[in-house]
């Protein structure tokens, strides 16, 4: 039997004196990413015992409101795609995509 593969994803958060993120970096060697800088990250982890989602949402001081709006829009679109891959629920996926379109329209995000 072959050996299992372990893949690591590492997040590095540098904080200022008030514990506000100043710099975010991430590494995912299997994905070819090494110490790439990011301005924001949203991490959700499912705790199956408690049946709840644990979250870490961080962004640097340099992240603008306009960038955050685009980041959320793209994240919501990505979650719609992931929801479909996980459930094959076409109707709810379409509803989620409709909301994403509404979200972008209301925030005046250009596609």
C-alpha positions, 0 to 999 in steps of 0.5 A, spaced: 500 500 500 502 506 498 504 512 503 499 517 504 501 524 501 501 530 506 499 537 503 500 543 508 497 550 507 501 555 511 498 562 513 503 568 516 500 574 519 504 580 521 500 584 526 502 591 529 502 593 536 494 593 536 494 586 533 491 589 527 494 585 521 499 589 517 501 583 512 498 576 510 502 571 506 500 564 504 504 558 502 501 552 498 507 548 496 503 543 492 499 549 488 506 552 487 504 558 492 510 560 496 510 566 501 505 570 496 502 576 499 495 577 500 491 583 503 485 579 505 483 572 507 477 568 509 477 561 512 472 557 514 472 550 518 467 545 519 466 542 526 462 536 525 462 535 533 459 541 534 455 542 527 458 549 527 463 553 522 469 556 525 472 562 522 478 567 521 476 573 517 482 577 516 484 583 512 490 588 512 490 596 513 491 597 506 485 593 503 480 598 500 473 598 501 472 597 493 477 591 494 473 588 499 467 589 495 470 585 489 473 580 494 466 579 497 463 578 490 468 573 487 468 569 494 460 569 494 461 567 486 466 561 488 461 559 494 456 558 489 460 554 485 463 550 490 455 549 493 454 546 486 460 541 486 458 539 493 450 538 492 448 538 485 443 542 487 442 546 480 436 550 483 439 553 489 445 554 485 442 559 480 438 562 486 445 564 489 448 566 483 442 571 482 444 574 489 451 575 486 448 579 480 444 583 485 450 584 490 454 586 484 449 591 481 447 594 488 455 595 490 456 598 482 461 593 481 463 592 474 464 585 471 
